[in-house]
Amino acid sequence: MELILYVAVAVIALVFAVLSVFLIKVLKSTEKTLSNTAKTIDSLQGQIDGLTKETTMILHKTNVLADDVQTKVGQLSPVFQSVKETGDSLHHLTNSLSKLGQSVEKGADAKQGKAAEAANWGSTALAMWEKYRMKKMNVQTAKEEG
């Protein structure tokens, strides 16, 4: 019975030794994995730091650029106002010229009617003058013959 006890203790010791060997292998593998994970995290931390710096620089440049654009737009505002006022002036000038043209056209139409009337009177006067002259010539011809 004592022998069984020794064999049982030996088996337990052997199982404990095998279990310890496997446990050591698992722990070493875990250590390598944790080591690689730590290196990856350190690498990522460095990359994140670099990205943070670049993002900060880009944000700063964007702010400077936005300020510059806003300043230039402010400087162009009077130019746009002048262009608008010039456009308004041209619109008023065009309206005035249009009204003047319509007025001249109405005046020309009225004067055209008067000119036609004057031409008719002139034509009538010329016809009467011609008749008078013919009568006068006929009277002179009759006096000379008679």
ChimeraX commands (.cxc) that place a marker at each C-alpha (Angstrom):
marker #1 position 0.00,0.00,0.00 radius 0.5
marker #1 position 2.86,2.18,0.63 radius 0.5
marker #1 position 4.01,1.45,-2.86 radius 0.5
marker #1 position 0.71,2.68,-4.28 radius 0.5
marker #1 position 1.12,5.82,-2.29 radius 0.5
marker #1 position 4.63,6.33,-3.72 radius 0.5
marker #1 position 3.41,5.60,-7.24 radius 0.5
marker #1 position 0.47,7.98,-6.79 radius 0.5
marker #1 position 2.77,10.73,-5.50 radius 0.5
marker #1 position 5.17,10.01,-8.41 radius 0.5
marker #1 position 2.28,10.22,-10.93 radius 0.5
marker #1 position 1.04,13.42,-9.36 radius 0.5
marker #1 position 4.60,14.83,-9.46 radius 0.5
marker #1 position 4.93,13.77,-13.11 radius 0.5
marker #1 position 1.57,15.29,-14.05 radius 0.5
marker #1 position 2.52,18.46,-12.17 radius 0.5
marker #1 position 5.85,18.59,-14.05 radius 0.5
marker #1 position 4.13,18.10,-17.44 radius 0.5
marker #1 position 1.50,20.66,-16.54 radius 0.5
marker #1 position 4.23,23.08,-15.47 radius 0.5
marker #1 position 6.08,22.59,-18.78 radius 0.5
marker #1 position 2.91,23.30,-20.80 radius 0.5
marker #1 position 2.10,26.24,-18.55 radius 0.5
marker #1 position 5.62,27.64,-19.08 radius 0.5
marker #1 position 5.21,27.30,-22.87 radius 0.5
marker #1 position 1.84,29.06,-22.74 radius 0.5
marker #1 position 3.24,31.81,-20.56 radius 0.5
marker #1 position 6.26,32.31,-22.86 radius 0.5
marker #1 position 3.94,32.45,-25.87 radius 0.5
marker #1 position 1.73,34.92,-24.03 radius 0.5
marker #1 position 4.81,36.96,-23.13 radius 0.5
marker #1 position 5.83,37.14,-26.81 radius 0.5
marker #1 position 2.30,38.13,-27.78 radius 0.5
marker #1 position 2.17,40.81,-25.09 radius 0.5
marker #1 position 5.60,42.05,-26.14 radius 0.5
marker #1 position 4.50,42.33,-29.76 radius 0.5
marker #1 position 1.29,44.03,-28.66 radius 0.5
marker #1 position 3.29,46.54,-26.60 radius 0.5
marker #1 position 5.53,47.28,-29.60 radius 0.5
marker #1 position 2.49,47.74,-31.83 radius 0.5
marker #1 position 0.86,50.04,-29.30 radius 0.5
marker #1 position 4.09,52.07,-29.03 radius 0.5
marker #1 position 4.25,52.31,-32.82 radius 0.5
marker #1 position 0.61,53.35,-33.00 radius 0.5
marker #1 position 1.18,55.92,-30.28 radius 0.5
marker #1 position 4.02,57.43,-32.32 radius 0.5
marker #1 position 1.87,57.48,-35.44 radius 0.5
marker #1 position -1.02,59.06,-33.57 radius 0.5
marker #1 position 1.34,61.71,-32.18 radius 0.5
marker #1 position 2.56,62.44,-35.73 radius 0.5
marker #1 position -1.00,62.62,-37.05 radius 0.5
marker #1 position -1.97,64.92,-34.20 radius 0.5
marker #1 position 0.90,67.28,-35.02 radius 0.5
marker #1 position 0.08,67.24,-38.74 radius 0.5
marker #1 position -3.61,67.78,-38.05 radius 0.5
marker #1 position -2.79,70.71,-35.78 radius 0.5
marker #1 position -0.57,72.24,-38.48 radius 0.5
marker #1 position -3.25,71.75,-41.14 radius 0.5
marker #1 position -5.88,73.27,-38.87 radius 0.5
marker #1 position -3.63,76.25,-38.21 radius 0.5
marker #1 position -2.99,76.74,-41.95 radius 0.5
marker #1 position -6.72,76.42,-42.63 radius 0.5
marker #1 position -7.48,79.10,-40.06 radius 0.5
marker #1 position -4.85,81.42,-41.58 radius 0.5
marker #1 position -6.24,80.74,-45.05 radius 0.5
marker #1 position -9.82,81.38,-43.90 radius 0.5
marker #1 position -8.75,84.69,-42.33 radius 0.5
marker #1 position -6.94,85.65,-45.55 radius 0.5
marker #1 position -9.98,84.78,-47.67 radius 0.5
marker #1 position -12.27,86.74,-45.36 radius 0.5
marker #1 position -9.96,89.76,-45.55 radius 0.5
marker #1 position -9.82,89.61,-49.34 radius 0.5
marker #1 position -13.58,89.21,-49.62 radius 0.5
marker #1 position -13.94,92.25,-47.39 radius 0.5
marker #1 position -11.62,94.17,-49.70 radius 0.5
marker #1 position -13.62,93.09,-52.75 radius 0.5
marker #1 position -16.93,94.12,-51.23 radius 0.5
marker #1 position -16.62,97.79,-52.35 radius 0.5
marker #1 position -15.77,96.59,-55.86 radius 0.5
marker #1 position -18.95,94.52,-55.98 radius 0.5
marker #1 position -20.90,97.49,-54.61 radius 0.5
marker #1 position -19.43,99.72,-57.35 radius 0.5
marker #1 position -20.30,97.16,-60.01 radius 0.5
marker #1 position -23.86,97.03,-58.66 radius 0.5
marker #1 position -24.14,100.82,-58.68 radius 0.5
marker #1 position -22.70,100.96,-62.21 radius 0.5
marker #1 position -25.27,98.38,-63.30 radius 0.5
marker #1 position -28.06,100.42,-61.70 radius 0.5
marker #1 position -26.78,103.57,-63.44 radius 0.5
marker #1 position -26.64,101.79,-66.79 radius 0.5
marker #1 position -30.17,100.52,-66.22 radius 0.5
marker #1 position -31.40,104.06,-65.53 radius 0.5
marker #1 position -29.49,105.39,-68.56 radius 0.5
marker #1 position -31.01,102.70,-70.78 radius 0.5
marker #1 position -34.50,103.54,-69.50 radius 0.5
marker #1 position -33.89,107.25,-70.11 radius 0.5
marker #1 position -32.60,106.60,-73.64 radius 0.5
marker #1 position -35.58,104.36,-74.32 radius 0.5
marker #1 position -38.00,107.07,-73.15 radius 0.5
marker #1 position -36.11,109.66,-75.24 radius 0.5
marker #1 position -36.30,107.40,-78.27 radius 0.5
marker #1 position -40.03,106.91,-77.78 radius 0.5
marker #1 position -40.49,110.67,-77.38 radius 0.5
marker #1 position -38.49,111.36,-80.54 radius 0.5
marker #1 position -40.48,108.71,-82.39 radius 0.5
marker #1 position -43.80,110.25,-81.28 radius 0.5
marker #1 position -42.52,113.71,-82.26 radius 0.5
marker #1 position -41.35,112.40,-85.62 radius 0.5
marker #1 position -44.72,110.76,-86.22 radius 0.5
marker #1 position -46.49,114.02,-85.39 radius 0.5
marker #1 position -44.11,116.04,-87.56 radius 0.5
marker #1 position -44.41,113.49,-90.35 radius 0.5
marker #1 position -48.14,114.12,-90.42 radius 0.5
marker #1 position -47.50,117.87,-90.48 radius 0.5
marker #1 position -44.88,117.45,-93.19 radius 0.5
marker #1 position -47.33,115.47,-95.32 radius 0.5
marker #1 position -49.93,118.18,-94.81 radius 0.5
marker #1 position -47.39,120.85,-95.74 radius 0.5
marker #1 position -46.41,118.87,-98.84 radius 0.5
marker #1 position -50.09,118.68,-99.84 radius 0.5
marker #1 position -50.46,122.45,-99.35 radius 0.5
marker #1 position -47.28,123.04,-101.30 radius 0.5
marker #1 position -48.47,120.78,-104.09 radius 0.5
marker #1 position -51.81,122.57,-104.20 radius 0.5
marker #1 position -50.08,125.96,-104.21 radius 0.5
marker #1 position -47.78,124.84,-107.04 radius 0.5
marker #1 position -50.73,123.57,-109.04 radius 0.5
marker #1 position -52.54,126.89,-108.56 radius 0.5
marker #1 position -49.40,128.81,-109.53 radius 0.5
marker #1 position -49.07,126.68,-112.65 radius 0.5
marker #1 position -52.72,127.36,-113.58 radius 0.5
marker #1 position -52.21,131.07,-112.96 radius 0.5
marker #1 position -49.09,131.14,-115.12 radius 0.5
marker #1 position -50.85,129.24,-117.88 radius 0.5
marker #1 position -53.74,131.66,-117.77 radius 0.5
marker #1 position -51.35,134.57,-117.86 radius 0.5
marker #1 position -49.52,133.08,-120.84 radius 0.5
marker #1 position -52.79,132.43,-122.58 radius 0.5
marker #1 position -53.87,136.04,-121.91 radius 0.5
marker #1 position -50.53,137.41,-123.24 radius 0.5
marker #1 position -50.68,135.14,-126.27 radius 0.5
marker #1 position -54.20,136.33,-126.92 radius 0.5
marker #1 position -53.15,140.01,-126.65 radius 0.5
marker #1 position -50.26,139.52,-128.99 radius 0.5
marker #1 position -52.46,137.79,-131.56 radius 0.5
marker #1 position -55.30,140.12,-131.28 radius 0.5
marker link #1:1,2 radius 0.2
marker link #1:2,3 radius 0.2
marker link #1:3,4 radius 0.2
marker link #1:4,5 radius 0.2
marker link #1:5,6 radius 0.2
marker link #1:6,7 radius 0.2
marker link #1:7,8 radius 0.2
marker link #1:8,9 radius 0.2
marker link #1:9,10 radius 0.2
marker link #1:10,11 radius 0.2
marker link #1:11,12 radius 0.2
marker link #1:12,13 radius 0.2
marker link #1:13,14 radius 0.2
marker link #1:14,15 radius 0.2
marker link #1:15,16 radius 0.2
marker link #1:16,17 radius 0.2
marker link #1:17,18 radius 0.2
marker link #1:18,19 radius 0.2
marker link #1:19,20 radius 0.2
marker link #1:20,21 radius 0.2
marker link #1:21,22 radius 0.2
marker link #1:22,23 radius 0.2
marker link #1:23,24 radius 0.2
marker link #1:24,25 radius 0.2
marker link #1:25,26 radius 0.2
marker link #1:26,27 radius 0.2
marker link #1:27,28 radius 0.2
marker link #1:28,29 radius 0.2
marker link #1:29,30 radius 0.2
marker link #1:30,31 radius 0.2
marker link #1:31,32 radius 0.2
marker link #1:32,33 radius 0.2
marker link #1:33,34 radius 0.2
marker link #1:34,35 radius 0.2
marker link #1:35,36 radius 0.2
marker link #1:36,37 radius 0.2
marker link #1:37,38 radius 0.2
marker link #1:38,39 radius 0.2
marker link #1:39,40 radius 0.2
marker link #1:40,41 radius 0.2
marker link #1:41,42 radius 0.2
marker link #1:42,43 radius 0.2
marker link #1:43,44 radius 0.2
marker link #1:44,45 radius 0.2
marker link #1:45,46 radius 0.2
marker link #1:46,47 radius 0.2
marker link #1:47,48 radius 0.2
marker link #1:48,49 radius 0.2
marker link #1:49,50 radius 0.2
marker link #1:50,51 radius 0.2
marker link #1:51,52 radius 0.2
marker link #1:52,53 radius 0.2
marker link #1:53,54 radius 0.2
marker link #1:54,55 radius 0.2
marker link #1:55,56 radius 0.2
marker link #1:56,57 radius 0.2
marker link #1:57,58 radius 0.2
marker link #1:58,59 radius 0.2
marker link #1:59,60 radius 0.2
marker link #1:60,61 radius 0.2
marker link #1:61,62 radius 0.2
marker link #1:62,63 radius 0.2
marker link #1:63,64 radius 0.2
marker link #1:64,65 radius 0.2
marker link #1:65,66 radius 0.2
marker link #1:66,67 radius 0.2
marker link #1:67,68 radius 0.2
marker link #1:68,69 radius 0.2
marker link #1:69,70 radius 0.2
marker link #1:70,71 radius 0.2
marker link #1:71,72 radius 0.2
marker link #1:72,73 radius 0.2
marker link #1:73,74 radius 0.2
marker link #1:74,75 radius 0.2
marker link #1:75,76 radius 0.2
marker link #1:76,77 radius 0.2
marker link #1:77,78 radius 0.2
marker link #1:78,79 radius 0.2
marker link #1:79,80 radius 0.2
marker link #1:80,81 radius 0.2
marker link #1:81,82 radius 0.2
marker link #1:82,83 radius 0.2
marker link #1:83,84 radius 0.2
marker link #1:84,85 radius 0.2
marker link #1:85,86 radius 0.2
marker link #1:86,87 radius 0.2
marker link #1:87,88 radius 0.2
marker link #1:88,89 radius 0.2
marker link #1:89,90 radius 0.2
marker link #1:90,91 radius 0.2
marker link #1:91,92 radius 0.2
marker link #1:92,93 radius 0.2
marker link #1:93,94 radius 0.2
marker link #1:94,95 radius 0.2
marker link #1:95,96 radius 0.2
marker link #1:96,97 radius 0.2
marker link #1:97,98 radius 0.2
marker link #1:98,99 radius 0.2
marker link #1:99,100 radius 0.2
marker link #1:100,101 radius 0.2
marker link #1:101,102 radius 0.2
marker link #1:102,103 radius 0.2
marker link #1:103,104 radius 0.2
marker link #1:104,105 radius 0.2
marker link #1:105,106 radius 0.2
marker link #1:106,107 radius 0.2
marker link #1:107,108 radius 0.2
marker link #1:108,109 radius 0.2
marker link #1:109,110 radius 0.2
marker link #1:110,111 radius 0.2
marker link #1:111,112 radius 0.2
marker link #1:112,113 radius 0.2
marker link #1:113,114 radius 0.2
marker link #1:114,115 radius 0.2
marker link #1:115,116 radius 0.2
marker link #1:116,117 radius 0.2
marker link #1:117,118 radius 0.2
marker link #1:118,119 radius 0.2
marker link #1:119,120 radius 0.2
marker link #1:120,121 radius 0.2
marker link #1:121,122 radius 0.2
marker link #1:122,123 radius 0.2
marker link #1:123,124 radius 0.2
marker link #1:124,125 radius 0.2
marker link #1:125,126 radius 0.2
marker link #1:126,127 radius 0.2
marker link #1:127,128 radius 0.2
marker link #1:128,129 radius 0.2
marker link #1:129,130 radius 0.2
marker link #1:130,131 radius 0.2
marker link #1:131,132 radius 0.2
marker link #1:132,133 radius 0.2
marker link #1:133,134 radius 0.2
marker link #1:134,135 radius 0.2
marker link #1:135,136 radius 0.2
marker link #1:136,137 radius 0.2
marker link #1:137,138 radius 0.2
marker link #1:138,139 radius 0.2
marker link #1:139,140 radius 0.2
marker link #1:140,141 radius 0.2
marker link #1:141,142 radius 0.2
marker link #1:142,143 radius 0.2
marker link #1:143,144 radius 0.2
marker link #1:144,145 radius 0.2
marker link #1:145,146 radius 0.2
view
